[in-house]
């Protein structure tokens, strides 16, 4: 059973453990009476035991009482030997050093690792309608040595006429694609059952130069390829599963290439009217021969790039086309094309496997399952923080929540997340300090199902998850439901300083954020400080002028707005472009994966600046924001042809009136729920409404007696009033019924109680007047409430608004612009050390 243990047992002249156990087991129950020495050794006669075990058995019964002492002694000796062997000792049990057989359970481990060195990656689960090839697609990471500049349009780019399959030849086509009339039912590893069909055409010989297309792999997206000329192909992208739209992401393979031949590819069913391809963005290409021979990975390729509207009118929604030409570097090569650098679910699992198997990183990175997706794929949750030395240190830590890939086609979010995780899990002094200060909750892939099947925007529910963060359908939208619930529980435990969801943007260059305007004047403009600091730390990548903080009604279901409504002031959607930068030294160049990963580092860097005990940088950014806003208001009123005295009321203008809309994606408007979920949602909503109805509170015996007494007095009063009328006397004779006398007595007793209470407060030095004037009483109550609020929230920052400052002399003058260098510890001359006194660390607290 255990080869190493078997050798050890032979040296101890003991039989095989399993055979010895079976011997005493059968002997105990009276089925075996032969001598133990007559048994053949299992190592040499194992086949005899397997093929003819009945020769050991007998129909006669023995006396089990005579066998028990000998059995216990030998069993104890055998188990002692087995427990001392490292080959069979369980990691879940602890044993005494004395050799006694007294195992006990080990204490629970701090880190629950999903992976081990011998554990294989969890195979992705696909919908049962999807065919999946068995090949494993993997790409190397590579950074181009030279900047990759935007394509410069010449104006002479050819606009090819769309021919279609009527005049062309279909060389690749998926058999069946689930559309909006279907909905997800079940999944399995490997997708559709049965033999995988060969969808590409068969080559007629070595001279046949037809390209062979394929996209039935993880994150792949291509539905059809039509050959319209010798080296010209029209491509149709697959819509998001169970929808009829969202065609933007593409990722496919071509084989049987020819060198030094100009090929033209035209994607004919893109939906967005605007695209970065109109301002110089190039597609990505990957050559397997280049990767294997020269270690060259993804690179920007393409000429004669044109993005234009498809004029074919077939009564459907208008489509747009993307066309480009390319030359392949080798003959008969295997190449890939993609909208952006792919980052698959398997890539994420490989990274998490390396973290879980690291003896250092696993000490402060806890890997958990947040939930399972619709298809049953694991949604991972990482908790990153250094172990606290005391409960007080753990309680004072604030939280930071980061998520990515709620939109599966926006793979740039995963590359920023990877850069963040690489840095925060490193041994850098700044990373160690951040782990000391914060608890990071990270969901690196919110929509694994969409990533696996190659969707651009939706999950397998056929809906954009970033419009359903307020959903009550836990089973239909498990990923975001559990994410929101996790953050809700986190807010009950501690303050969440920052929430950021990483996205990609298809129509604007650079990196920027969407935030939420703060309505609390005490923290006016504070939500803009972090993005402004980030723009200073990454001036060649991050554009603060592209940021927007307006909350639109159509965005109420997004992650940033829902988390902001839950109480997180710094709640952002970080948008990184599919293209590149128009800023600084990186102007007019494409972003690489290294650029995006570096932004993950800058997020960490900016967190330290934002929470620096020295408030110089914070106040400098706040003063700069006020100046920028004042200029924007001047500009706005100048456009409207109005004049306004901004010296008095400029800070009272609604920021939403100044900013324009976020000009976000074409799918900003939610499609609502699918038809098959409408009834379920209505039922859950009705149950929730019924549960929220206030039940009549139960009354104590004292309350019931009081109510009974009052009802009795009311009845007596009514009878007393009616009695004179029945006797012929006017009812006005009864002026003071018992109930009103009781009420007056109660009122007089309350007056006496108030007077006595005020007299006591006088004795204690808390009041100088015994007047019961309502104005004085209101003043006293408001004063007490104010004192209570100040005691409960001592860490609130004084309002930064100069018009609302309690003491204008305390407002800091515009500081001399300090250098934007790291000096987080006054008096240490820029050195880094771990902050010990956590309660004294200045982190801005928000309501």
C-alpha positions in Angstrom: 0.0 0.0 0.0 2.8 2.4 0.9 6.2 1.2 -0.7 8.3 3.3 1.7 6.4 2.0 4.7 6.6 -1.5 3.4 10.4 -1.4 3.4 10.4 -0.1 6.9 8.0 -2.8 8.1 10.2 -5.5 6.5 13.2 -4.2 8.5 11.1 -4.5 11.7 10.1 -8.1 10.7 6.4 -7.1 10.8 3.7 -8.1 8.3 1.9 -5.7 6.0 -0.3 -3.4 8.0 -3.4 -4.1 6.0 -2.9 -7.8 6.1 -2.2 -7.7 9.9 -5.4 -5.7 10.4 -7.5 -8.1 8.3 -5.9 -11.1 10.2 -7.0 -9.8 13.6 -10.3 -8.5 12.3 -11.3 -11.9 10.9 -9.9 -13.7 14.0 -11.9 -11.5 16.3 -15.1 -12.4 14.6 -14.3 -16.1 14.5 -13.7 -16.6 10.8 -10.1 -17.5 11.0 -8.3 -20.1 13.2 -5.0 -20.8 11.4 -1.7 -19.8 12.9 -0.4 -16.4 12.1 3.1 -17.8 11.1 1.5 -19.9 8.4 0.4 -16.8 6.5 2.5 -16.0 3.4 4.1 -12.6 3.3 2.0 -10.1 1.3 5.0 -8.6 -0.3 5.9 -11.9 -2.0 2.5 -13.6 -2.3 0.2 -10.6 -2.9 -1.3 -12.2 -5.9 -2.4 -15.2 -3.8 -4.3 -12.9 -1.5 -6.0 -11.1 -4.3 -6.9 -14.1 -6.4 -7.8 -16.7 -3.7 -8.5 -15.1 -0.4 -10.9 -17.9 0.7 -8.0 -20.2 1.6 -7.6 -18.1 4.7 -11.1 -18.5 5.8 -12.8 -21.3 7.7 -16.4 -22.0 8.7 -15.6 -22.8 12.3 -15.7 -20.2 15.0 -12.9 -19.6 17.5 -13.0 -18.1 21.0 -12.7 -14.3 20.6 -12.0 -13.8 24.3 -8.6 -15.6 24.0 -7.6 -13.4 21.1 -8.3 -9.9 22.5 -5.2 -9.5 24.8 -2.8 -10.6 22.1 -4.6 -8.6 19.5 -4.4 -5.4 21.6 -0.7 -5.8 22.3 0.3 -6.4 18.7 -2.0 -3.7 17.4 -0.5 -1.2 19.8 3.0 -2.1 18.6 2.0 -1.9 15.0 0.2 1.4 15.3 3.2 2.9 17.3 5.5 2.0 14.4 3.1 3.4 11.8 2.5 6.7 13.6 6.2 7.2 13.9 6.6 6.8 10.2 6.6 10.1 8.3 4.9 8.4 5.3 1.5 7.9 7.0 1.4 10.5 9.7 -1.6 12.8 9.2 -1.1 16.5 9.2 -4.4 16.9 11.0 -3.3 14.9 14.1 -0.8 15.5 16.8 0.9 12.7 18.8 2.6 12.5 22.1 6.4 12.3 22.2 6.2 9.5 24.7 5.2 7.0 22.1 1.7 6.6 23.5 -1.1 6.2 21.0 -3.0 9.3 22.0 -3.7 11.4 18.9 -5.5 14.8 19.0 -6.7 17.2 16.4 -4.4 20.0 15.3 -5.5 23.6 15.8 -7.1 25.2 12.7 -4.6 26.8 10.3 -4.6 30.5 9.8 -4.4 30.0 6.0 -6.7 27.8 4.0 -4.9 27.1 0.8 -6.9 25.8 -2.1 -3.8 24.6 -3.9 -0.8 22.5 -3.1 2.2 21.4 -5.0 0.5 18.3 -6.3 -2.9 19.9 -6.9 -3.9 20.5 -10.5 -5.6 23.6 -11.5 -9.4 23.6 -11.4 -10.6 23.0 -14.9 -13.0 25.7 -16.2 -16.6 24.8 -16.4 -18.4 25.7 -19.7 -22.1 25.9 -20.6 -23.2 22.6 -22.2 -23.8 24.3 -25.5 -20.2 25.3 -26.0 -17.7 23.2 -27.9 -14.2 23.4 -26.5 -10.9 22.1 -28.0 -8.6 20.1 -25.9 -5.5 22.2 -26.6 -4.1 24.4 -23.8 -3.4 27.9 -25.0 -0.7 29.8 -23.2 1.2 33.0 -24.0 4.5 34.3 -22.7 4.7 37.8 -21.1 6.9 40.2 -23.0 7.6 43.9 -22.9 8.5 45.6 -26.3 11.9 47.2 -26.1 10.7 50.2 -28.0 7.5 52.3 -27.6 4.6 51.1 -29.9 3.2 54.3 -31.4 -0.3 54.9 -32.6 -1.2 54.3 -36.2 -1.3 57.7 -38.0 -4.3 57.7 -40.5 -3.4 58.9 -43.9 -7.0 59.5 -45.1 -6.4 57.1 -48.0 -7.3 53.9 -46.2 -9.4 51.5 -48.2 -13.0 50.9 -47.2 -13.7 47.3 -48.4 -17.2 46.5 -49.5 -18.9 43.9 -47.4 -19.5 40.8 -49.6 -20.8 38.2 -47.1 -21.2 34.5 -47.5 -23.4 34.8 -50.6 -20.3 35.7 -52.7 -17.6 34.3 -50.4 -16.7 31.0 -48.9 -17.3 30.1 -45.3 -14.0 28.7 -43.9 -15.1 28.7 -40.2 -18.4 28.9 -38.4 -19.7 27.9 -35.0 -22.6 25.5 -35.3 -24.9 26.9 -32.6 -24.6 30.0 -30.5 -27.1 30.6 -27.6 -28.9 33.9 -28.2 -31.3 36.0 -26.1 -34.2 33.5 -26.7 -32.2 30.9 -24.6 -30.9 31.0 -21.1 -28.2 29.2 -19.2 -29.2 25.8 -17.8 -26.2 23.8 -16.8 -22.4 23.4 -17.3 -19.7 20.9 -17.3 -15.9 20.7 -17.6 -15.1 20.6 -21.3 -18.4 22.0 -22.4 -20.5 20.1 -24.9 -20.4 16.4 -24.8 -19.4 14.3 -27.8 -16.7 14.5 -30.4 -15.3 17.9 -31.2 -16.0 18.8 -34.8 -13.4 20.2 -37.2 -15.0 23.6 -38.1 -12.2 24.8 -40.4 -12.0 23.8 -44.0 -9.8 20.9 -45.0 -6.6 21.8 -46.9 -6.4 20.4 -50.4 -2.6 20.1 -50.3 0.6 21.8 -49.3 0.0 24.6 -51.8 -3.4 25.5 -50.3 -3.0 28.8 -48.6 -6.4 29.0 -46.9 -6.1 30.3 -43.3 -7.4 27.9 -40.6 -9.4 29.8 -37.9 -10.2 28.7 -34.3 -11.7 30.3 -31.3 -13.1 27.5 -29.2 -10.6 28.0 -26.4 -10.7 30.0 -23.1 -11.7 33.7 -23.7 -11.8 33.1 -27.5 -14.4 34.9 -29.6 -15.0 34.4 -33.3 -18.2 33.1 -34.8 -17.6 33.0 -38.5 -14.9 33.6 -41.1 -15.7 34.2 -44.8 -13.0 34.1 -47.4 -13.9 36.8 -49.9 -10.5 36.9 -51.8 -7.3 35.0 -51.8 -5.9 36.9 -48.8 -9.0 38.7 -47.6 -11.4 37.6 -44.9 -14.6 38.9 -43.4 -15.0 38.0 -39.7 -18.2 37.9 -37.6 -17.8 38.1 -33.8 -20.0 36.0 -31.5 -22.3 38.1 -29.3 -22.3 37.6 -25.5 -23.9 34.3 -24.7 -27.7 34.5 -24.2 -27.8 38.0 -25.7 -27.9 39.6 -29.2 -25.4 42.3 -28.7 -22.1 43.3 -27.0 -19.6 42.6 -29.8 -16.3 44.3 -29.1 -13.9 41.7 -27.7 -12.2 39.4 -30.2 -9.5 36.8 -29.7 -8.9 34.0 -32.3 -6.2 31.9 -33.8 -5.1 31.5 -37.5 -2.8 28.8 -38.9 -1.3 28.0 -42.3 0.1 31.5 -42.8 2.3 32.8 -45.6 5.2 35.1 -45.2 5.5 38.5 -46.9 1.9 38.4 -48.1 -0.5 41.2 -47.2 -3.7 39.9 -45.6 -6.8 41.9 -44.9 -9.2 41.2 -42.1 -12.5 43.0 -41.6 -14.7 42.5 -38.6 -18.2 43.3 -39.8 -20.5 43.4 -36.7 -19.1 45.8 -34.1 -21.8 47.7 -32.3 -20.1 50.8 -30.8 -20.3 53.9 -33.1 -17.1 55.3 -31.7 -13.8 53.5 -31.1 -10.2 54.1 -30.3 -9.4 52.5 -33.7 -10.3 55.8 -35.2 -7.5 57.6 -33.4 -4.7 55.2 -34.0 -5.2 52.1 -31.9 -3.8 48.9 -33.4 -4.8 45.3 -32.9 -2.5 42.8 -31.1 -0.8 39.9 -32.8 1.1 36.9 -31.3 3.3 34.5 -33.2 4.1 31.1 -31.7 7.3 30.8 -33.7 8.5 34.2 -32.5 7.6 33.2 -28.9 9.5 29.9 -29.1 12.6 31.1 -31.0 13.0 34.8 -30.0 10.8 35.0 -26.8 8.7 37.7 -28.4 5.1 37.9 -27.2 2.1 40.1 -28.0 2.9 43.2 -30.2 0.9 45.8 -31.9 0.5 45.2 -35.6 -1.6 46.5 -38.5 -1.8 49.0 -41.3 -4.5 50.7 -43.2 -6.7 50.6 -40.1 -10.2 52.0 -40.6 -13.3 52.0 -38.4 -16.5 52.8 -40.2 -20.2 52.2 -40.4 -21.5 49.1 -42.2 -23.9 50.5 -44.8 -25.7 47.2 -45.4 -29.2 47.7 -44.2 -30.9 44.5 -43.2 -33.4 45.9 -40.8 -31.3 45.1 -37.8 -29.4 47.5 -35.5 -26.6 49.4 -37.3 -23.2 47.7 -37.3 -19.7 49.1 -37.6 -16.6 47.6 -39.3 -13.0 47.4 -38.4 -10.5 46.6 -41.2 -6.7 46.3 -41.1 -3.9 44.7 -43.1 -1.0 42.6 -41.7 1.9 40.6 -42.9 2.9 37.4 -41.0 6.6 36.9 -40.1 6.8 33.2 -41.0 5.4 30.6 -43.3 2.9 28.0 -41.8 3.0 29.8 -38.5 0.3 29.8 -35.8 -0.7 33.3 -34.9 -3.3 34.9 -32.6 -5.2 38.2 -32.9 -6.8 40.0 -29.9 -8.5 43.3 -29.0 -6.3 43.5 -25.9 -3.8 41.4 -23.9 -5.7 38.3 -22.8 -5.8 37.3 -19.2 -7.8 34.1 -18.7 -9.3 32.3 -15.7 -6.5 29.8 -15.9 -3.9 32.6 -15.8 -5.5 33.8 -12.6 -5.4 30.3 -11.1 -1.7 29.9 -12.0 -0.9 33.1 -10.2 -3.0 32.2 -7.1 -1.3 28.8 -7.1 2.1 30.4 -6.8 0.9 32.6 -4.0 -0.6 29.7 -2.1 2.6 27.6 -2.4 4.8 30.5 -1.3 5.8 29.9 2.4 6.2 33.7 2.9 3.3 35.2 1.0 0.8 32.6 2.4 1.5 34.0 5.9 -0.3 37.3 5.2 -2.5 36.4 2.2 -5.5 34.3 2.9 -7.3 32.7 0.0 -11.0 31.9 0.2 -13.9 31.1 -1.9 -16.3 34.0 -2.1 -18.9 32.0 -4.0 -19.5 29.8 -7.0 -20.5 31.4 -10.3 -23.6 30.3 -12.3 -21.5 27.7 -14.1 -19.8 26.5 -10.9 -16.5 28.2 -11.3 -14.8 29.5 -8.1 -14.9 33.3 -7.4 -11.8 33.9 -5.3 -11.4 36.3 -2.4 -8.0 37.4 -1.1 -7.6 38.9 2.4 -4.2 40.5 2.6 -2.8 42.0 5.9 0.0 41.4 8.3 -1.0 39.5 11.5 -1.7 41.9 14.3 0.2 41.6 17.5 -2.7 42.7 19.7 -6.5 42.8 19.3 -6.3 46.6 19.5 -4.0 46.8 16.5 -6.4 44.5 14.5 -9.4 46.6 15.5 -7.9 49.9 14.4 -7.1 48.7 10.8 -9.1 50.2 8.1 -10.2 48.2 5.0 -9.5 48.7 1.3 -11.7 46.7 -1.3 -10.5 46.1 -4.8 -12.3 44.2 -7.6 -11.8 43.5 -11.3 -13.2 41.8 -14.4 -16.9 42.4 -13.7 -16.8 43.0 -17.5 -15.0 40.0 -18.9 -13.8 41.6 -22.1 -11.9 44.3 -20.2 -8.8 42.4 -19.5 -6.8 45.5 -18.8 -8.4 45.5 -15.3 -6.7 42.1 -14.6 -3.3 43.5 -15.5 -3.7 46.4 -13.1 -4.9 44.0 -10.5 -1.8 41.8 -11.1 0.5 44.7 -10.7 -1.2 45.6 -7.4 -1.0 42.1 -6.1 2.7 41.7 -7.2 3.6 44.8 -5.1 1.4 44.3 -2.1 2.6 40.7 -1.7 6.3 41.8 -2.0 8.8 42.4 0.8 9.1 46.1 -0.1 9.0 48.4 3.0 6.1 50.3 1.6 4.2 47.0 1.0 4.9 45.9 4.6 3.7 49.2 5.9 0.5 49.0 3.9 -0.2 45.5 5.2 0.4 46.8 8.8 -2.1 49.6 8.3 -4.9 48.1 6.2 -6.8 45.0 5.5 -7.1 44.4 1.8 -10.1 42.6 0.4 -9.5 41.6 -3.2 -11.8 39.9 -5.7 -9.5 39.5 -8.8 -12.1 38.1 -11.1 -15.8 38.9 -10.5 -17.2 37.3 -13.6 -15.2 34.1 -14.4 -17.9 32.6 -16.5 -17.9 35.5 -18.9 -14.1 35.4 -19.0 -14.0 31.7 -19.9 -16.6 31.8 -22.7 -15.2 35.0 -24.2 -18.0 37.5 -23.4 -17.3 41.2 -23.6 -19.7 42.5 -21.0 -22.2 40.0 -19.6 -22.4 37.0 -17.3 -24.2 33.8 -18.2 -27.4 35.4 -17.0 -27.2 37.5 -20.2 -27.0 40.8 -18.3 -24.3 43.4 -17.3 -23.4 42.6 -13.7 -22.3 46.2 -13.2 -25.9 47.3 -13.4 -27.3 44.8 -10.9 -25.4 45.5 -7.6 -28.8 46.2 -5.9 -30.2 42.8 -7.0 -32.0 40.5 -4.6 -31.6 37.5 -6.9 -28.8 35.7 -5.1 -28.9 32.6 -7.3 -29.0 34.4 -10.6 -26.3 37.0 -9.8 -24.2 35.2 -7.1 -20.9 37.0 -7.8 -22.0 40.6 -7.1 -24.6 39.6 -4.5 -21.9 38.0 -2.4 -19.5 40.8 -3.1 -22.0 43.4 -1.8 -22.8 41.2 1.2 -19.1 40.8 2.0 -18.6 44.6 1.9 -21.7 45.1 4.0 -20.4 42.8 6.7 -17.0 44.5 6.5 -18.6 47.9 7.0 -20.2 46.6 10.2 -16.7 45.6 11.5 -14.5 48.6 10.4 -14.3 51.6 8.2 -13.7 51.0 4.5 -11.4 53.8 3.3 -11.4 53.0 -0.4 -13.4 50.9 -2.9 -12.1 50.6 -6.5 -13.4 48.5 -9.4 -10.9 48.1 -12.3 -12.4 48.5 -15.8 -11.4 49.1 -19.4 -12.5 51.9 -21.7 -12.9 51.7 -25.5 -13.4 55.3 -26.4 -11.0 57.4 -24.3 -7.2 57.2 -23.9 -5.3 57.3 -20.7 -6.4 56.1 -17.2 -9.0 57.9 -15.1 -11.7 57.3 -12.5 -15.4 57.8 -12.1 -16.3 58.8 -8.6 -19.3 60.2 -6.6 -19.8 63.8 -5.5 -19.9 64.1 -1.7 -23.0 65.9 -0.4 -21.5 66.4 3.0 -20.0 69.9 3.1 -17.7 68.9 6.0 -15.8 66.8 3.5 -16.3 68.9 0.4 -14.1 67.8 -2.5 -12.4 65.1 -0.4 -13.4 62.3 -2.8 -11.3 64.0 -5.5 -8.1 64.1 -3.5 -7.1 60.5 -4.1 -7.4 60.7 -7.9 -5.5 64.0 -8.0 -2.7 62.4 -6.0 -2.7 59.4 -8.3 -2.3 61.8 -11.3 0.8 63.3 -9.7 2.3 59.9 -9.0 1.6 58.6 -12.5 1.6 61.8 -14.7 2.3 59.9 -17.9 -0.6 57.5 -17.6 -3.3 58.9 -15.3 -5.4 61.9 -16.4 -7.3 63.8 -13.7 -9.0 66.0 -16.2 -10.7 62.9 -17.7 -12.2 62.0 -14.3 -15.8 62.5 -13.6 -17.8 62.5 -10.3 -21.3 62.9 -11.4 -23.8 60.3 -10.3 -26.3 59.5 -13.1 -29.6 57.8 -12.6 -28.7 55.1 -15.1 -25.6 54.3 -13.0 -27.4 53.7 -9.7 -26.9 49.9 -10.0 -23.1 50.1 -10.6 -20.6 49.0 -7.9 -19.2 52.5 -7.2 -22.6 54.1 -6.6 -24.0 51.3 -4.5 -20.9 51.2 -2.3 -21.0 55.0 -2.0 -24.6 54.8 -0.9 -23.5 52.2 1.7 -21.2 54.8 3.2 -17.8 54.5 1.4 -16.8 58.0 0.5 -13.9 57.1 -1.8 -15.7 54.8 -4.1 -14.3 54.7 -7.7 -14.5 52.9 -11.0 -11.0 53.0 -12.5 -11.1 53.1 -16.3 -8.0 52.1 -18.2 -7.9 52.5 -21.9 -7.5 49.8 -24.5 -5.3 52.2 -26.4 -2.5 54.2 -24.8 -1.4 57.5 -23.4 -1.6 61.1 -24.6 0.4 62.5 -21.7 4.0 63.3 -21.0 6.8 61.0 -22.2 4.4 58.3 -23.2 2.4 60.5 -25.5 0.9 58.7 -28.6 2.1 55.3 -27.5 0.2 52.1 -26.7 0.1 50.8 -23.2 1.9 47.5 -22.5 1.1 45.1 -19.7 4.1 46.5 -17.8 2.4 50.0 -17.9 -0.8 48.6 -16.5 1.0 46.7 -13.8 2.9 49.8 -12.8 -0.4 51.5 -12.2 -1.2 48.9 -9.6 2.0 49.9 -7.8 1.0 53.6 -8.1 -2.3 52.8 -6.4 -0.4 51.5 -3.4 2.0 54.5 -3.5 -1.0 56.9 -3.5 -2.6 55.1 -0.6 0.5 56.0 1.5 0.4 59.6 0.4 -3.3 59.8 1.1 -2.9 58.6 4.6 0.4 60.4 5.4 0.5 61.8 8.9 1.9 64.9 7.4 -1.1 66.6 5.9 0.9 68.9 3.6 0.2 66.9 0.5 -3.5 66.5 1.3 -4.1 70.2 2.0 -2.1 71.1 -1.1 -4.3 68.9 -3.3 -7.5 70.3 -1.6 -6.4 73.9 -2.3 -5.6 72.9 -5.9 -9.0 71.3 -6.3 -10.8 74.4 -5.1 -8.9 76.5 -7.6 -9.7 74.1 -10.4 -13.3 74.0 -9.5 -13.5 77.8 -9.4 -12.0 78.0 -12.8 -14.5 75.5 -14.1 -17.4 77.4 -12.7 -16.1 80.7 -14.3 -15.9 78.8 -17.6 -19.4 77.4 -17.2 -21.1 80.7 -16.5 -19.1 82.4 -19.3 -20.5 79.8 -21.7 -24.0 80.6 -20.5 -23.4 84.3 -20.8 -24.1 84.9 -17.1 -22.2 86.9 -14.5 -22.0 85.7 -11.0 -20.2 86.9 -7.8 -18.1 83.8 -7.1 -16.4 85.3 -4.1 -19.5 84.6 -2.0 -21.4 81.7 -3.2 -19.2 79.6 -5.5 -18.8 76.9 -2.9 -22.6 76.4 -2.7 -23.0 75.5 -6.4 -23.9 71.9 -7.0 -21.0 70.0 -8.5 -23.3 67.9 -10.6 -24.4 71.1 -12.4 -20.9 71.8 -13.4 -19.8 68.4 -14.6 -21.1 66.7 -17.8 -22.1 63.1 -18.0 -19.6 60.3 -17.8 -20.2 59.5 -21.5 -19.8 55.9 -20.5 -20.5 52.7 -22.4 -23.3 52.2 -24.9 -24.8 49.7 -22.5 -25.2 52.3 -19.7 -29.0 51.7 -19.7 -29.8 48.4 -18.0 -31.7 45.8 -20.1 -33.6 44.8 -17.0 -34.0 41.2 -16.0 -34.4 38.3 -18.4 -37.9 37.0 -18.9 -37.4 33.8 -17.0 -36.2 35.8 -13.9 -39.0 38.4 -13.7 -41.5 36.2 -11.8 -38.7 35.1 -9.4 -37.8 38.7 -8.7 -41.4 39.7 -8.1 -41.9 36.9 -5.6 -38.7 37.7 -3.7 -39.7 41.4 -3.7 -43.1 40.6 -2.3 -41.6 38.4 0.4 -39.1 41.1 1.3 -41.9 43.7 1.5 -44.0 41.5 3.7 -41.1 40.8 6.0 -40.4 44.6 6.4 -44.0 45.3 7.6 -43.8 46.2 11.2 -45.5 43.8 13.5 -47.5 45.0 16.5 -45.0 45.1 19.4 -45.8 43.0 22.4 -46.8 44.8 25.5 -45.6 44.1 29.1 -48.0 43.3 31.9 -47.6 46.8 33.2 -48.5 48.3 29.8 -51.5 46.1 29.5 -52.7 47.0 33.0 -52.3 50.7 32.2 -54.2 50.3 29.0 -57.0 48.4 30.7 -57.2 51.0 33.4 -57.5 53.8 30.8 -60.1 52.0 28.9 -62.1 51.4 32.1 -62.0 55.1 33.0 -63.0 56.1 29.5 -66.0 53.7 29.7 -67.0 55.1 33.2 -66.7 58.6 31.9 -69.0 57.9 29.0 -71.5 56.2 31.2 -71.4 59.1 33.6 -72.1 61.6 30.8 -74.9 59.5 29.5 -76.6 58.9 32.9 -77.9 62.5 33.5 -79.3 62.7 30.0 -81.2 59.5 30.6 -82.5 60.9 33.9 -83.6 64.2 32.3 -80.7 66.3 33.5 -78.4 68.2 31.1 -75.1 66.6 30.5 -73.1 69.8 31.3 -73.4 69.1 35.0 -70.5 66.6 34.7 -67.5 69.0 34.2 -64.7 66.9 35.6 -65.0 63.2 34.9 -62.6 60.9 36.6 -60.5 60.4 33.4 -59.7 64.1 33.1 -58.9 64.3 36.8 -56.5 61.5 36.3 -54.9 63.2 33.3 -54.4 66.4 35.2 -52.9 64.5 38.1 -50.5 62.8 35.7 -49.6 66.2 34.2 -49.0 67.8 37.6 -46.8 64.9 38.7 -44.7 65.3 35.5 -44.3 69.0 36.3 -43.2 68.1 39.8 -40.7 65.6 38.3 -39.3 68.1 35.9 -38.9 70.7 38.7 -37.2 68.2 40.9 -34.9 67.1 38.1 -33.9 70.7 37.3 -33.3 71.4 41.0 -30.9 68.4 41.1 -29.1 69.7 38.1 -28.8 73.0 39.9 -27.2 71.2 42.8 -24.8 69.5 40.5 -23.8 72.8 38.9 -25.4 72.0 35.5 -28.1 74.7 35.4 -28.9 78.2 36.7 -32.5 78.5 35.8 -35.6 76.6 36.9 -37.7 77.9 34.1 -39.6 75.4 32.1 -39.7 77.6 29.0 -39.8 75.4 25.9 -37.1 77.4 24.2 -34.8 76.8 27.2 -35.6 73.1 27.2 -34.9 72.9 23.4 -31.6 74.6 23.9 -30.6 72.2 26.6 -31.5 69.2 24.5 -29.6 70.5 21.4 -26.6 71.3 23.6 -26.6 67.8 25.0 -27.0 66.2 21.6 -24.1 68.3 20.3 -21.9 67.3 23.2 -22.8 63.6 22.6 -22.0 63.8 18.9 -18.7 65.4 19.6 -17.8 62.7 22.1 -18.9 59.9 19.7 -16.9 61.3 16.7 -13.8 62.9 18.0 -11.7 62.2 14.9 -13.8 64.3 12.5 -11.8 66.8 10.4 -12.8 70.5 10.5 -14.6 71.6 7.3 -12.2 72.6 4.6 -14.8 75.1 3.2 -13.4 78.6 4.0 -17.0 80.0 4.3 -17.9 77.4 6.9 -14.8 77.4 9.0 -15.5 78.0 12.7 -12.2 79.9 13.1 -10.9 81.5 9.9 -7.5 82.1 11.4 -7.0 78.3 11.6 -7.3 77.9 7.8 -3.9 77.1 6.5 -2.5 79.5 4.0 -1.7 78.2 0.5 1.5 76.2 1.2 4.6 76.4 -0.8 4.4 73.5 -3.2 6.5 70.8 -1.6 8.3 68.2 -3.6 6.2 65.2 -4.4 8.7 62.8 -2.8 8.1 60.2 -0.1 8.7 61.4 3.5 6.1 59.8 5.5 7.8 60.0 8.9 8.8 63.4 10.1 12.3 63.4 11.4 13.4 60.2 9.7 14.8 61.8 6.5 12.9 59.7 4.2 13.6 56.4 5.8 11.0 53.7 6.0 10.0 51.9 9.2 6.9 50.1 10.4 4.3 52.2 12.2 3.9 50.9 15.7 1.4 53.3 17.3 -1.6 52.6 15.0 -4.2 54.6 16.9 -2.1 57.8 16.3 -1.8 57.2 12.6 -3.7 59.9 10.8 -6.2 58.5 8.4 -9.2 60.6 7.5 -12.4 59.2 8.8 -15.7 59.7 7.1 -19.3 59.1 8.2 
